Structure formats: structure tokens, C-alpha cells
Amino acid sequence: MTRQRRSGGRAARRSERAGGAGSGPSTSIWPGIEGGRFAPFTAREIEMVGETAFRILEEIGVKGATPKCIDTVCSAGGSLTEDGRLLMPSGLVENTLKIAGRGFKLHGQKAEYDLDPSGTRIHLGTSGAAVHIVDSLTGEIRDSTLQDLYDMARLAEALPNIHMFQRTVVARDLTDPFEMDLNTAYACLAGTAKPVGGSFTSEENMEAAVQMMQMVAGGPEALRARPPFCVSTCFIVPPLTFAEEALGVIECAARHGIPLKLVSAGQAGATSPAPLAGAVAQQTAEVLAGLVYVNLLNPGHPATFGALPFVSDLRTGAMSGGSAEQGLLMAACAQMAQHYDIPCAVSAGMTDAKMPDFQAGYEKGITELLSALSGANLIYEAAGMYGSLLGCSLESFVLDNDMIGSIMRATRGFEVSEETLSLEVIRDVCVGGAGHFLGHAQTLNRMESDYYYPPLADRRTPQEWAASPDKDLLEKARVRTQELLAAPLPSHIPAEIDAEIRKRFPIHVQQRAI
């Protein structure tokens, strides 16, 4: 009975997204499909991790807090040890969790792109700070540029299964930190009307970017009501050390109501414990510390739970973003966020492969699917990333759009009802019918609603493939990428606003089609 009720709810949402009954075929996937079927922790194990995280904050604490952070937390019941570690008692953390932001959306510049990161609804998008572009045709690697970032934002705008765009590459052709921060933000905002995000190197740089965002949004109150930008802040340097500049970024976000992605990204065996459970416990504690601080500054502030324990290859110490353990860790962190009822952000798709190849496919697939099945709300790094986040590939956006669609369909699962069990249809086909279901009305009606068809995936017979000139999937992705980048430029930011922004700020984003 429960499954039938859930089935009906999903069918209703699918019908809404397709325009309602009778308006045409509905889609088999949509942003916000519900996950949550995969749970690596038992209920008791979640409690054990949570208890450990609380003890870490109460007994060990976090060092490196700024005077403002110390005063704010100590005024609320925290304390400072003789060696400068800021302790947060369990009662303070529990009170924070009662008032923490819930029910908020990540807004696009167009309302149709708004995301609801609540419950176990999943959304997939980009993130990272790659410093190289991988040329899959020549095998060459070059520095990433501002134009690359803008082009990637445009690809995200065009590809339906990429639901949000956070900065993917570093604009290495810009050397001034102020200009890099502002241009990075504007390249994202100008390239897509979907929800975007990025980071800032200082509070001062973010203040300037907020002024620019206010111009895009239509003023300070319009920005506060519908901020199209989520600030990713690595406010912790694991283990258990605050990053001073990032605390200032949190303070700026709290003043202006800009959503935060509170990130703690240790590496298991290096900057967090080697046992996976210990890594989750430490990262949970570190993110809870960020939640305490931002909610003391602005109760109910929109902030996501960005516990991101990464994996080290303990033979070399190198990061291993494509490992099976990485997928397990992200699923476990999603469970912890769900335990606290805080929207969560995870990282998946961080293949260690250097090119779009077999290794890239299985590493991206396993980590993203585990995250999606766990119900992680915001799955970042899901498109484009290679080389353990050091490289990025434009054509991989097109390839990963296919893969993400398949992951979403797998996550959606079954709809079990009297209608879908099809007793009467089976009777109709087998008793005096055609003896097969190919031409049956039910089959035709369910083609689009029940099945996902990856645009680039090759499902031809071996004979058809052998006789065809277009055998190379990667080449098809390159062609499709160039087609998308040759399309008309996004125009969601009016020309007069763009011109005013360029007068006021040193913007170098060149809006041109390839």
C-alpha cells in the first residue's frame, strides 16, 4: 500500500513536469527524483557517528577561530581552551540543529530552474577547481581559462540533466585574485540561468561580487529573495582547523542571505582517519561547527551539509576520487545530513582517469549512482571532471549528460500499482490477442514515461555499427559539443545590465560563440 501511494505521487509530479495529462508524452526523469533506497549505515550506526561528532566538538574542538568567531560562539555557550581550541557543547549543537535552515530552494535566474534540495530529492551538477583542460582528441593538457569556464556554463545551460553549475575550472589566464573571483562568478551567471555557485578568496571580494549579483537580480532585496548563487566555502582545513578567510566569507553570506555550501573535505588516511566511519565522524563534526557559527550569525540561514571525506590511495598518498570507497563515503554523509534533516551536498564523478575512457566511465558511474541512490540532494562534480579534479573536458559534459540521465532513471526505481502490474494487459495479449506487447496501446503510452533513451549511447546491432562511419562515441560527443557552443549565446542577463556591470567591474568574460 505504501509503495502504491508513493508511486501515485511520483506519477503526479511527472505529469506536472510534462505539462499535465493530455499535453503530450511525459518524461521518464526529472530534477528532484527521490533517492534514499541505499543506506550504508544502520540506524544505530548513524547514532554512533553522530555521538562521536558531538564529542569531537565538545572534547577536542576546532582551532584557528577568529576573534569574532570566538566571541560569537563563546557568548552562546562555547569555550576556548588554553591552547586555543574552540569547544562547542552538545547543547549548543542541538539548539543549532533545531533552528537550522530548511525548506529553502537554490534559485536559478529563471524560476523554471529552481531546485528543491529537501528530503531525498536528488540533483546533479558540476563543481571543482580544475587547473587543466584535457583535449581528448590529441591527448594534450593545457591550462584552463576564463573562456573555458564560460563555455562550460553554456554547456550546462543546454544539457537538461545538468541541473546546476558550480565553478568547474580556475581561470588561469587571470592572476589578480579580485579579478579572478569576480570574473569567475560572472562567467557562471552569464553562461547559464540555472542555479550557479563558486567560491571567494576573501570577504572583501565577496562583498564586491554581491554588489554585482544585486545588479543581476534587480537590487538588494531581489537578491535576498532569490539568490541565484550558492557560495562554496572550505571553511575548515582538516583536521579541525578553521580557515580564517573563509570565516569572513561565511559572515558576508550571513549578512546578505546568500546560500552556503559548508565544505569540509579531508582525505581519509591523511587529514582524516583511515577508517571510513572515522572519516565520516570527523567531517560531520567539522560541518556541524560551520552550521553552529552561521546560525548564530543568522538563524535559519540557507546552508547545505557539505561533509566531503575524500579518499587517499594509501600506497602513494594521492587522492582517489573515483574509488568505490568514495561512493560509500558520500552515501554515508548523505545519511548523516538526512539524520539532521539538513540539505546535503556531496561530490561524485571525480574519476582518477585522465581521459573519457573505460576507467572514467565505471568510476563516474559507481560513485554517482551510490550518491543518487542514497538520496544525496546536491551531487556536485558529476560532469566534466578528470584526473582527481585536476582536469576538465568540455565534451565530457555531453557524455556525462547521458550517464546522469541513466543514473536518475535507475534511482527513480519501480512504480508498483494495479495498473503497472498489468494483469489485464497480459490477459488481453495472451488470450485472443497478438501474442506480444510491441504494438499494444500500453506499450506505446509508456515508451516515454517509463524508459530513458540516452541521446548518444550506441544501441545499434554490431552489424549496423560495423557498416556505419560514426563508430566513435567520443567523436560524436566532440561534434555535439561544438554544435552546442555554436548556438546563440544566452541572453538572460539584459544587454544594458551587462554593460553596466562591465563599466563598474573589471569583467573580462568574452561572450562569443565558437
Secondary structure, DSSP 8 states (H G I E B T S, - for coil): -HHHHHHHHHHHHHHHHTTSTTSS---S--TT-B-----SS-HHHHHHHHHHHHHIIIII-EE---HHHHHHHHHTT-EE-TTSEEE--HHHHHHHHHHS--S--B--SSGGG-B---TTB-EEEE---B-EEE-TTT--EEE--HHHHHHHHHHHHH-TT--EEE--B--TT---HHHHHHHHHHHHHHH-SS-EEE--SSHHHHHHHHHHHHHHHTSHHHHHHS--EEEEE--B-SSSBB-HHHHHHHHHHHHHT--EEEEE--EETTTB-SSHHHHHHHHHHHHHHHHHHHHHHSTT--EEEEE--EEEETTTTEE-TTSHHHHHHHHHHHHHHHHHT--BEEE----S-SSSSHHHHHHHHHHHHHHHHTT-SEEES-SSEETTTTEE-HHHHHHHHHHHHHHHHHHH----SHHHHTHHHHHHHHSSS-SSSTT-HHHHHHHHHH----SS---S-HHHHHT-S---HHHHHHHHHHHHHTS-----S-HHHHHHHHHHS---------
